[in-house]
Amino acid sequence: MRKSDSTTLMYLLRISICTLSFLLAGFGCAVATSGAVPAPDEPTREDCNAAVAEARALAADLPPDHLSRYFAERHLHQALVEAGNGEFDECVDMAARASDEVRERRHELQPGEQLRVLKPNE
C-alpha cells in the first residue's frame, strides 16, 4: 500500500465517522424533542393590548404631575415599542411594571420638589 492510498483511506474513514456521528446526533435530537411537553402559549397582541389598557387606566387615576404616573407612562411606552417589535411577552411584562408602579407608588416627591425632565439636547 502506498502512502497516498493510506492517506486517502484515513480521510474517507474520518468523513464517514463524522457523517455517522452527525446522523446519530440528529436522530437523538429528534427522539428527545418528540416527547417534550410543548411550551405554554405565548402572549398575543390582544393580551398585550389588554394589559396596556389596564395599566393606562390605573395611571390615569393619578394626577398628571405625579412621579409614579410619569414612570408608569414610560413603562407603557416601552410596552408599545415591544409590541411593535412582535415581542408580546415583553409587552405584557412592561405593562405589569407600569401597573406595579402605580399600585405601589414607588416614586414620591417631597412637598415643593418638582420633576425636571431633560430634553434630548440637554
C-alpha angles and dihedrals in degrees: 000000000000124000093247090053093053091047091051091047092052090048092052091046091053092049091049093050092048092048092049092049092050091050092049092047091050092049090049091052091049092052092046095052096043091070096041121118111246117247117255116267115283117236115270132217088264091055089050094048091049092050092048092048092051093049092045090053090051092048092049089062091065121079114267093246095050112122095221089054090052092053092043090054090051089053090049091051090053090047090057091048090053090048089052088054091051093250097131094162089058089046091056090047093052091047088052089052089053091050091049091049091055096042096046096034092213094177120059129166121221116240109284095019121119133196111241110201112200121222119233092258095052 
